[in-house]
Amino acid sequence: MALYGTPITDGEKPPALLNPALAVEVLSASTEYTDSTKKLAEYATVSSLKDYLMVAQDEYFVTHCVKQSERQWVVTQYADPADIITLDSLSVSISLAQIYRKMAFALPSAEE
């Protein structure tokens, strides 16, 4: 989670951030369905949340969801390391190469 502005928390230990602008999920085979369906629906109800990134852990692939309203998202998928993702909610841009800068992926075999 990331925010722009003053954090609002629930007062619990540890505190939960109530006004995130961005949520990021690193996908795995066991969580991909939940992250792209149930969590997306839950995040839609968070009024402050504007950007949701789902990041693949085994390849260059990021899905960027930008909330237009509680019922509408604009979805863009990125797969090239040179692709730039703009997060208007935080006034920043980041490339896939930056997101995956410490990752080394196996090259595909000639048979694939």
Phi, psi and omega per residue, in radians:
M1 nan 2.589 3.053
A2 -2.506 2.683 3.127
L3 -2.382 2.848 3.072
Y4 -2.180 1.918 -3.107
G5 2.074 -2.716 -3.081
T6 -1.507 2.241 3.138
P7 -1.218 2.475 3.005
I8 -2.064 2.150 -3.106
T9 -2.097 2.951 -3.103
D10 -1.542 -0.057 3.111
G11 1.436 -0.014 3.126
E12 -1.372 2.992 3.070
K13 -2.067 1.948 -0.105
P14 -1.287 2.710 -3.090
P15 -1.285 2.596 3.038
A16 -1.776 2.371 3.116
L17 -1.358 2.155 -3.071
L18 -1.684 -0.204 -3.098
N19 -2.257 0.940 3.125
P20 -1.255 2.614 3.027
A21 -1.726 -0.450 -3.062
L22 -2.386 2.414 2.974
A23 -2.159 2.428 3.135
V24 -2.232 2.274 3.067
E25 -2.123 2.282 3.003
V26 -1.605 2.088 -3.014
L27 -1.429 2.574 2.965
S28 -2.360 2.935 -3.130
A29 -0.997 -0.622 -3.082
S30 -1.420 -0.312 -3.088
T31 -1.969 -0.188 -3.012
E32 -0.992 -0.795 -3.122
Y33 -1.104 -0.824 -3.139
T34 -1.092 -0.767 -3.112
D35 -1.134 -0.594 -3.082
S36 -1.591 -0.104 3.134
T37 -2.161 -1.247 -3.055
K38 -1.142 -0.790 -3.136
K39 -1.191 -0.648 3.090
L40 -1.036 -0.746 3.110
A41 -1.137 -0.701 3.100
E42 -1.140 -0.773 -3.132
Y43 -1.123 -0.491 3.124
A44 -1.066 -0.464 -3.110
T45 -1.487 -0.127 3.125
V46 -1.533 1.862 -2.993
S47 -1.064 -0.584 -3.100
S48 -1.364 -0.364 -3.055
L49 -1.324 2.152 -3.118
K50 -2.005 -0.519 -3.082
D51 -2.188 2.417 3.084
Y52 -2.329 2.126 3.112
L53 -1.929 2.301 3.001
M54 -1.983 2.028 -2.982
V55 -1.929 2.120 3.069
A56 -1.220 2.523 -3.128
Q57 -1.700 -0.166 -3.043
D58 -2.082 0.120 3.112
E59 -2.866 2.862 3.029
Y60 -1.258 1.734 3.110
F61 -2.850 2.037 3.123
V62 -2.249 2.314 3.004
T63 -1.810 2.179 -3.129
H64 -1.938 2.060 3.094
C65 -1.873 2.190 3.112
V66 -1.974 2.094 -3.074
K67 -1.314 2.202 3.050
Q68 -1.696 -0.614 3.090
S69 -2.810 3.099 -3.116
E70 -1.069 -0.394 -3.089
R71 -1.975 0.072 -3.083
Q72 -2.421 2.257 3.082
W73 -2.180 2.558 2.944
V74 -1.774 2.177 -3.045
V75 -1.965 2.248 3.079
T76 -2.256 2.369 3.131
Q77 -1.937 2.435 -3.102
Y78 -2.153 2.373 -3.122
A79 -2.406 -0.055 -3.128
D80 -1.797 2.298 -3.138
P81 -0.958 -0.438 3.138
A82 -1.444 -0.191 3.140
D83 -1.056 2.492 3.140
I84 -1.978 2.235 3.070
I85 -1.790 2.189 3.108
T86 -1.799 2.166 3.114
L87 -1.857 1.582 -3.098
D88 -1.060 -0.550 -3.109
S89 -1.099 -0.464 -3.135
L90 -1.974 -0.014 -3.110
S91 1.001 0.781 3.104
V92 -2.397 2.777 3.022
S93 -2.258 2.589 -3.137
I94 -2.568 2.471 3.110
S95 -1.568 2.778 3.039
L96 -1.072 -0.626 3.110
A97 -1.021 -0.666 3.104
Q98 -1.224 -0.715 3.140
I99 -1.073 -0.724 -3.058
Y100 -1.761 0.360 -2.982
R101 -1.016 -0.471 -3.123
K102 -1.815 0.189 -3.118
M103 -1.767 2.531 3.038
A104 -2.199 2.038 -3.117
F105 -1.752 2.541 3.087
A106 -1.192 2.463 3.077
L107 -1.302 2.499 3.121
P108 -1.136 2.546 3.137
S109 -1.353 2.871 -3.133
A110 -1.121 -0.412 -3.129
E111 -1.354 -0.300 -3.082
E112 -1.442 nan nan
